[in-house]
């Protein structure tokens, strides 16, 4: 995806801060050497001087062989002295691959992508407690006995989907009554996919459509950046479709979003308590046709596990719709 300017700027600032911190740590080591190891400090100055003369001669096009040999000899002597006293003057970069520059050969380093994806989650996704919504905390024991085989298969399929995720993954439509774990499993997928370096956005349908409407009808740069991210992220999770206020705008926006992401082969997970018939009545047959025809439909079974959890009062289980 093309990361929004605000996300890129924030990530670049954080990466730059990491690099600055690494050099500040290196400088503290140099100060220590100058105060406690005068011999090593003197040798370090000689290395710096030799490297300067070599670089200057190279720039002027002069013969640099002897200067290079002297610089290398001094550097080896310095390395030996530093090893003897147990010091390393290499700046302690957070990412040794790009040395906290954010790019390698003109392309974003993995560390930069991970940072931007984290910012997307913090700034663009709805807040949620990631440690609560995991595959491990999805408690099949809270499902009614008759539904456990089906829910067990859904849980394993969700794990496999997340573990093998790619931008061309199938989109998923989670159907079922409230309290069956649709949000829990979609968030578990989202977290796992985000951890592998993919940009992921999670949003409830009311909040999502509200922010998209602001981008469309108001001069709001932040909302426009959000819109671009929603339409281009590798995985979009839309929770509780149907809970938003039903208008002509929401009908059109839902279709446009579904259609655009399908055309770009971008994965989307939609959770809804609506039945297929209710989806058709609320959003028209066009939307239902795209969902049923292009999404993998997953039907959740059972009774509201949240009621059982509250009655048991044991703190286990799924915490969602």
Secondary structure, DSSP 8 states (H G I E B T S, - for coil): ----HHHHHHHHHHHHHHHHHHHHHHHHHHHHHHHH-HHHHHHHHHHHHHHHHHHHHHHHT---HHHHHHHHHHHHHHHHHHHHHT---S---S-TTTTTSSEETTEE-HHHHHHHHHHHHHHTS----TTTSSSTT--GGGS-HHHHHHHHHHHHHHHHHHHT--TT---EEEE--TTSSHHHHHHHHHHHHHHTT--EEEEEHHHHHHHHHHHHHS--HHHHHHHHHHHHSSEEEEEEET-S---HHHHHHHHHHHHHHHHTT-EEEEEES--HHHHHHHH-HHHHHHHHHHSEEEE--SS-HHHHHHHHTS--S----
